[in-house]
Amino acid sequence: MRESSIPEEVCKVLDKVVGQTYGELHEPYFSKDEEDMLIECLKSTFVSSVSPYTEKFEEDIARFTGSKYVVAVSNGTSALHSLLIACGIGPGMEVLTPSLTFVAAANAISYTGAIPHFIEVEEKTLGIDTVKVIEYLSDKLIRSGEVFINKETGRKVVAIVPLHTFGHPCDIDGVMKIAKEFNLLIIEDSAESLGSYFRQKHTGTFGLGGILSFNGNKIITTGGGGAVITDDEELASRVKHLTRTAKIPHKWEYNHDLIGFNYRMPGLNSSLGLSQLRTIEKKIEAKRKLYQVYEKEFANIEEVEIFKEPSSTTSNYWLQTLLLKKDNVTLRNAILETSHKWGYKLRPAWTPMHRLLQFSNCPKMELNVTDSLFARIINLPSSPQIVLSRLDN
Amino acid sequence: MRESSIPEEVCKVLDKVVGQTYGELHEPYFSKDEEDMLIECLKSTFVSSVSPYTEKFEEDIARFTGSKYVVAVSNGTSALHSLLIACGIGPGMEVLTPSLTFVAAANAISYTGAIPHFIEVEEKTLGIDTVKVIEYLSDKLIRSGEVFINKETGRKVVAIVPLHTFGHPCDIDGVMKIAKEFNLLIIEDSAESLGSYFRQKHTGTFGLGGILSFNGNKIITTGGGGAVITDDEELASRVKHLTRTAKIPHKWEYNHDLIGFNYRMPGLNSSLGLSQLRTIEKKIEAKRKLYQVYEKEFANIEEVEIFKEPSSTTSNYWLQTLLLKKDNVTLRNAILETSHKWGYKLRPAWTPMHRLLQFSNCPKMELNVTDSLFARIINLPSSPQIVLSRLDN
């Protein structure tokens, strides 16, 4: 196909599959149940930070993910921030995380005083390239007792924060191997992967703790919200304490024993989450079906492909991904430009962290695949309504 | 009166004025309008961080407070944190704030890397004792060019964060005098004083910027929420940028030029705030009336008095305050203990910041009045419903 005609061909497929109504990247899906839950919460007056709705939402998320403990908070960023602190991450330490991630991960690491150390991703999962990373760390780190030190910076490298990019589980087996080899804590950024599984086990449950996001563009939303999930009782209790201004429980006294945070999820938001979670299976099914439709319809444009869930995983297909087969920023931008004119809010990947000024001095390995994927990824409209609205008609 | 009979006498007054239904310290007041706004927001799908409901709420808060610019955020803590950073507060600096405050103020200062420096309050406003503070600073600070240095710590003292305690405006004239004398920024903690005025001008509008809270216990609630208010366009724009992950506006690119925060108020919460604000005058009127009722009914117990708004101010009377005339922690605790048994959730003041372990090494002046007030303050049930429910009947 002539390169100049590809953007228009992409839009024609979107016209066929999506239609203008669902041209946003990801819109929330609400029904009467959401209305009822909000009104119930309002009538109870428990709309704020001490609320049975938040406790119930935590129980439901625990059941759904198979985690023992859940702490619901204001968003995915505050979830990661409080989890990192509860794990003991702080100044003078380095935390490994992909450069191809949302800025919130690198920000949350920075809030603790630790330094993000950017690592490479692989094409088959869009997540950490565990083979290259093991090789890199073997050369880069030196053991000192129980910990490993970055030979160049002299700082302890203490944790790894894998991302399940666009909902697709990364190579968790490989991540666990890295963690074992270099004595690292695993803190899973599963902000995008609620309802995604690696060998039938929910993402976010493989490390010491994981985090979720319920932002408006996620598979379920609480308006704004997030959660920490973990099987470690002591860790959950530290996160809960930190996110409630570190207040020592007492009938009336206001004592606090740490510099804590005001991160608790309000009951109003939890009540929305409770009803959202009830239809998650239906939404995932619709999103998995959408992958099949996109895969079939884009097959005729040979310069592109639709990203498929990695083997051994079941993905929630949060954001559908069109991949250019070759690095071509010009073509990528032309597709983005044309699609926006046609009413489809296509989006490239986030600018990789190592290219942002505020993180440009952070340690990093060679990031060729990251740079290549950045030039090739285009996220497509992914709302479950695209499929559900057809089934309803 | 015999000291041992005072707790029971206090509870008898509460039985007469309050009744068990409104025994909590402060409960939100909702009507059908709140339900309608939530449903409208849900139907619009704009429940999350990009929402016309948040923009509208900001406009309404601007109009109500007489501020030019408002940025709605996740809570009062994040409002103060982002405002401090936007004002250039950071490591190596000290920020003056009363020790008699909620822990969030000292926490927010700490998040920036600055050190809280605790100052004394006065009995007639429960806010900063500006006379004593001027005297203290004259002795404690030394000028170095445009700034003043703490002679003992060597750090720059750059800002003062007055609190309008329990809704009562502090001595703002005096605070402005201090700020002028020592070249300090004024950042007003008006978390508790929405609807309170100092000489007909809204609290939070006297300094460079102020913050509000819409937590569940406040005079209006958004479930969880807060706002920065300011007349400075450039400052408002920095706060907005910081609280939106410092994303550079673009149709599709994800670039960020600072370590920012995920602090934006979700539309769902803003929609609740929109309807809450419509009845604020009614709530303030009820709360001011409640003061008169308490004042009259407690007049028979000579060991106590009800705190009255300072002269030149109009207070929202957010939390009604019973003051023991003499320091007496034993009596205070007996009243708290008995009232809780009777179903009234009375509360002492927050433990002063200089008594918390995490702030025990922070610089401070003599805090005798703070310690005395801590032994004497008891907050009473203050919901507007206490009065409104009678008017409705």
HADDOCK unambig.tbl for C-alpha pairs under 7 A between the chains (distance, minus, plus):
assign (segid A and resid 28 and name CA) (segid B and resid 45 and name CA) 6.43 0.50 0.50
assign (segid A and resid 35 and name CA) (segid B and resid 39 and name CA) 6.16 0.50 0.50
assign (segid A and resid 39 and name CA) (segid B and resid 35 and name CA) 6.15 0.50 0.50
assign (segid A and resid 45 and name CA) (segid B and resid 28 and name CA) 6.43 0.50 0.50
assign (segid A and resid 47 and name CA) (segid B and resid 216 and name CA) 6.69 0.50 0.50
assign (segid A and resid 47 and name CA) (segid B and resid 223 and name CA) 4.81 0.50 0.50
assign (segid A and resid 48 and name CA) (segid B and resid 215 and name CA) 6.52 0.50 0.50
assign (segid A and resid 48 and name CA) (segid B and resid 216 and name CA) 4.79 0.50 0.50
assign (segid A and resid 48 and name CA) (segid B and resid 223 and name CA) 4.23 0.50 0.50
assign (segid A and resid 48 and name CA) (segid B and resid 224 and name CA) 5.74 0.50 0.50
assign (segid A and resid 49 and name CA) (segid B and resid 224 and name CA) 6.89 0.50 0.50
assign (segid A and resid 77 and name CA) (segid B and resid 262 and name CA) 6.61 0.50 0.50
assign (segid A and resid 107 and name CA) (segid B and resid 259 and name CA) 5.85 0.50 0.50
assign (segid A and resid 215 and name CA) (segid B and resid 48 and name CA) 6.53 0.50 0.50
assign (segid A and resid 216 and name CA) (segid B and resid 47 and name CA) 6.69 0.50 0.50
assign (segid A and resid 216 and name CA) (segid B and resid 48 and name CA) 4.78 0.50 0.50
assign (segid A and resid 223 and name CA) (segid B and resid 47 and name CA) 4.82 0.50 0.50
assign (segid A and resid 223 and name CA) (segid B and resid 48 and name CA) 4.23 0.50 0.50
assign (segid A and resid 223 and name CA) (segid B and resid 266 and name CA) 5.55 0.50 0.50
assign (segid A and resid 223 and name CA) (segid B and resid 267 and name CA) 6.91 0.50 0.50
assign (segid A and resid 223 and name CA) (segid B and resid 268 and name CA) 5.93 0.50 0.50
assign (segid A and resid 224 and name CA) (segid B and resid 48 and name CA) 5.73 0.50 0.50
assign (segid A and resid 224 and name CA) (segid B and resid 49 and name CA) 6.89 0.50 0.50
assign (segid A and resid 224 and name CA) (segid B and resid 266 and name CA) 5.68 0.50 0.50
assign (segid A and resid 252 and name CA) (segid B and resid 347 and name CA) 5.28 0.50 0.50
assign (segid A and resid 252 and name CA) (segid B and resid 348 and name CA) 6.88 0.50 0.50
assign (segid A and resid 253 and name CA) (segid B and resid 348 and name CA) 6.77 0.50 0.50
assign (segid A and resid 254 and name CA) (segid B and resid 350 and name CA) 4.96 0.50 0.50
assign (segid A and resid 254 and name CA) (segid B and resid 351 and name CA) 5.69 0.50 0.50
assign (segid A and resid 255 and name CA) (segid B and resid 351 and name CA) 5.94 0.50 0.50
assign (segid A and resid 256 and name CA) (segid B and resid 356 and name CA) 6.85 0.50 0.50
assign (segid A and resid 257 and name CA) (segid B and resid 356 and name CA) 6.80 0.50 0.50
assign (segid A and resid 257 and name CA) (segid B and resid 357 and name CA) 6.43 0.50 0.50
assign (segid A and resid 257 and name CA) (segid B and resid 358 and name CA) 6.51 0.50 0.50
assign (segid A and resid 258 and name CA) (segid B and resid 358 and name CA) 5.81 0.50 0.50
assign (segid A and resid 259 and name CA) (segid B and resid 107 and name CA) 5.85 0.50 0.50
assign (segid A and resid 259 and name CA) (segid B and resid 358 and name CA) 6.69 0.50 0.50
assign (segid A and resid 260 and name CA) (segid B and resid 107 and name CA) 7.00 0.50 0.50
assign (segid A and resid 262 and name CA) (segid B and resid 77 and name CA) 6.59 0.50 0.50
assign (segid A and resid 266 and name CA) (segid B and resid 223 and name CA) 5.52 0.50 0.50
assign (segid A and resid 266 and name CA) (segid B and resid 224 and name CA) 5.65 0.50 0.50
assign (segid A and resid 267 and name CA) (segid B and resid 223 and name CA) 6.88 0.50 0.50
assign (segid A and resid 268 and name CA) (segid B and resid 223 and name CA) 5.91 0.50 0.50
assign (segid A and resid 347 and name CA) (segid B and resid 252 and name CA) 5.29 0.50 0.50
assign (segid A and resid 348 and name CA) (segid B and resid 252 and name CA) 6.87 0.50 0.50
assign (segid A and resid 348 and name CA) (segid B and resid 253 and name CA) 6.78 0.50 0.50
assign (segid A and resid 350 and name CA) (segid B and resid 254 and name CA) 4.97 0.50 0.50
assign (segid A and resid 351 and name CA) (segid B and resid 254 and name CA) 5.69 0.50 0.50
assign (segid A and resid 351 and name CA) (segid B and resid 255 and name CA) 5.94 0.50 0.50
assign (segid A and resid 356 and name CA) (segid B and resid 256 and name CA) 6.85 0.50 0.50
assign (segid A and resid 356 and name CA) (segid B and resid 257 and name CA) 6.79 0.50 0.50
assign (segid A and resid 357 and name CA) (segid B and resid 257 and name CA) 6.43 0.50 0.50
assign (segid A and resid 358 and name CA) (segid B and resid 257 and name CA) 6.52 0.50 0.50
assign (segid A and resid 358 and name CA) (segid B and resid 258 and name CA) 5.80 0.50 0.50
assign (segid A and resid 358 and name CA) (segid B and resid 259 and name CA) 6.69 0.50 0.50
